[in-house]
Amino acid sequence: MRDRALGWDEIREVYRKRAPCYDITSHVYAFFGYRLNAYRRRGIQALRLQPGDTVVEIGCGTGANMAALGAAIGPTGTIVGVDVSPEMLDRAHARIRREGWRNVTLVQADAATYAFPAGVNAILSTYALTLVPSYDDVIRRGAEALAPGGRVVVVDFKAPRSWPEPLQHAVVPLLRPFGVTRGLRTRHPWESLTRYLNLVIMEERYFGMTYIAPGERPAEARVA
């Protein structure tokens, strides 16, 4: 069983292979009672988006969150989707054309080098940021770019604190299609939200295996 976290080349390869069937295979988790789409929607609700807002999604993948984001910001708002995988972005482009969205921009870049636009209202990452080795730096730069009152929300997997070690190990193979390995257990993006922003109440779902963590920049915030 793989212990270390995947490198960038391995992550790109995982999602290159998954891109053609990503949206279909994501529904497999519903058979285990895992409410993937519900957790995504809850993360978007936690952004507290308003019509006309600009939102950046880190790890946008095939664009699964874009319909809900677009409904929240309306036609005057802007969505910027960032992803390292060109194959996943091809799927997102197809979705955008199919839906006729005119306020979505896609950027191929890894989160470690992406330059956030100044004054962005919200930043979202669902099931992606934990894969980034420099996630703390990503959150720091995102927090610096936020407009006052803006939010960063992370939705992702984590190791349940109450689960015994053997059970945690047994679950990892089910998540490996997302690039999850045991080496990710020490990555805690919610702690970075606490470091750079005011962490709003973090929600745990699915027996503690998933979290929804919003961080907010107050009006007079100073990022450390």
PyMOL commands that set and color helices and strands:
alter all, ss='L'
color gray80, all
select helices_A, chain A and resi 8-32+36-47+66-73+86-99+129-131+135-145+165-178+182-186+189-196
alter helices_A, ss='H'
color red, helices_A
select strands_A, chain A and resi 54-58+78-83+104-108+120-126+146-157+198-199+203-205+210-216
alter strands_A, ss='S'
color yellow, strands_A
deselect
rebuild
show_as cartoon
